[in-house]
Amino acid sequence: MPRKKRDRRLLAPPAIKGLSVYGPKNRSEQVVLYFEEYEAIKLLDYENMTQEEAAVCMDVSRPTLTRIYESARNKVAQSMVEGKDLIIRGGNFQFDDNWFYCNNCQAKFNRLVETDKTCPVCNSLEIITLNEYYSEED
């Protein structure tokens, strides 16, 4: 029996939930890009990190990062070639503990210290960690 995959560390949530195809598209199917696959693309292609640097950021080995990145590239290519929407969700991930979600106004925010337990947007006390928010979504 294979061992459980370790959670991959994400530094921040994606700014979007996915991408929609412009023009004719295959509406019956979507391609799901896992959060850790999004993070690999962000670190390697957007932030131009080396694979070694990105692996340290995500708390995985370099070979594991390579597999995650290859899977992500294949999914992005499939979305583009086959005209399918690309949705970012799921996977084995853990956000840094300083990211929060407000159940009142749906704001996502981070704090360096956890002493202030209110939302900076609406001052609500109805906040949870982003890890709790995404685990409830599944």
C-alpha positions in Angstrom: 0.0 0.0 0.0 1.5 3.4 -1.0 2.1 5.9 1.7 0.0 9.1 2.0 1.4 12.0 0.0 2.8 14.8 2.1 1.1 18.2 1.8 2.9 20.6 -0.5 3.4 24.1 1.0 1.9 27.0 -0.8 3.0 30.5 -0.1 -0.2 32.3 -1.2 -3.6 31.4 -2.7 -4.1 31.9 -6.5 -5.6 35.2 -7.6 -8.1 33.3 -9.7 -10.2 30.1 -9.5 -9.4 29.2 -13.1 -9.4 30.2 -16.7 -12.3 30.0 -19.2 -11.8 29.4 -22.9 -12.6 32.3 -25.3 -14.5 31.2 -28.4 -15.6 27.6 -29.2 -15.0 25.3 -26.4 -15.8 21.8 -25.1 -18.3 22.8 -22.4 -18.8 19.2 -21.2 -15.4 18.9 -19.6 -13.0 20.8 -17.5 -9.3 20.3 -16.7 -8.5 20.4 -12.9 -5.2 22.0 -12.1 -4.3 21.1 -8.5 -3.1 23.9 -6.1 0.4 22.4 -6.0 0.6 22.3 -9.8 -0.4 26.0 -9.9 2.3 26.7 -7.3 4.9 24.9 -9.4 4.1 26.9 -12.5 4.1 30.1 -10.5 7.4 29.5 -8.9 9.2 28.1 -12.0 7.7 30.2 -14.8 6.5 33.4 -13.2 9.1 33.9 -10.4 11.9 32.2 -12.5 13.1 30.1 -9.6 15.4 27.1 -10.2 13.8 23.7 -9.5 16.0 23.4 -6.4 14.7 26.8 -5.0 11.1 26.0 -5.9 11.3 22.5 -4.3 12.5 24.1 -1.0 9.6 26.6 -1.1 7.1 23.8 -1.6 8.8 21.5 0.9 9.2 18.7 -1.6 12.2 16.9 -3.3 13.4 18.2 -6.6 12.2 15.0 -8.4 8.8 15.4 -6.9 8.6 19.0 -8.0 9.6 17.9 -11.5 6.7 15.4 -11.6 4.2 18.1 -10.3 5.5 20.6 -12.9 5.2 18.1 -15.8 1.7 17.2 -14.8 0.8 20.9 -14.6 2.2 21.7 -18.1 0.3 18.7 -19.6 -2.9 20.0 -18.1 -2.4 23.5 -19.3 -1.6 22.2 -22.8 -4.7 19.9 -22.7 -6.9 22.9 -21.8 -5.6 25.0 -24.6 -5.5 22.3 -27.3 -8.9 20.7 -26.5 -10.7 24.0 -25.6 -11.5 23.1 -22.0 -11.8 25.4 -19.0 -9.0 25.2 -16.5 -10.1 25.1 -12.9 -7.7 25.4 -9.9 -8.7 23.3 -6.9 -7.9 20.3 -4.8 -4.6 18.4 -4.4 -2.3 17.8 -1.5 -1.5 21.2 -0.2 -1.1 23.4 2.9 -1.1 27.2 2.9 1.3 29.0 5.3 -0.6 29.4 8.5 -0.9 33.2 8.3 -3.6 33.1 5.5 -7.2 33.6 6.5 -10.7 33.7 5.0 -13.7 35.8 6.2 -17.0 33.9 6.2 -18.8 37.3 6.3 -17.3 39.2 3.3 -15.4 36.3 1.6 -12.1 38.3 1.8 -8.8 36.4 1.8 -6.0 38.0 3.7 -2.8 37.3 5.6 -1.4 38.4 8.9 2.1 38.1 10.3 0.7 37.6 13.8 -2.5 35.8 14.8 -3.3 38.1 17.7 -5.9 40.2 15.8 -8.8 37.8 15.1 -10.9 40.2 13.0 -11.3 40.7 9.3 -9.4 43.8 8.0 -12.2 44.5 5.4 -15.4 44.2 7.5 -14.1 43.7 11.1 -16.0 40.4 11.4 -14.9 37.8 13.9 -16.1 35.0 11.5 -12.6 34.1 10.2 -11.0 30.8 9.6 -7.7 29.7 8.2 -7.4 29.3 4.4 -6.5 25.7 5.0 -9.9 25.2 6.8 -11.7 27.1 4.0 -10.4 24.9 1.2 -10.8 21.6 3.2 -14.5 22.5 3.6 -14.8 23.1 -0.1 -13.9 19.5 -1.1 
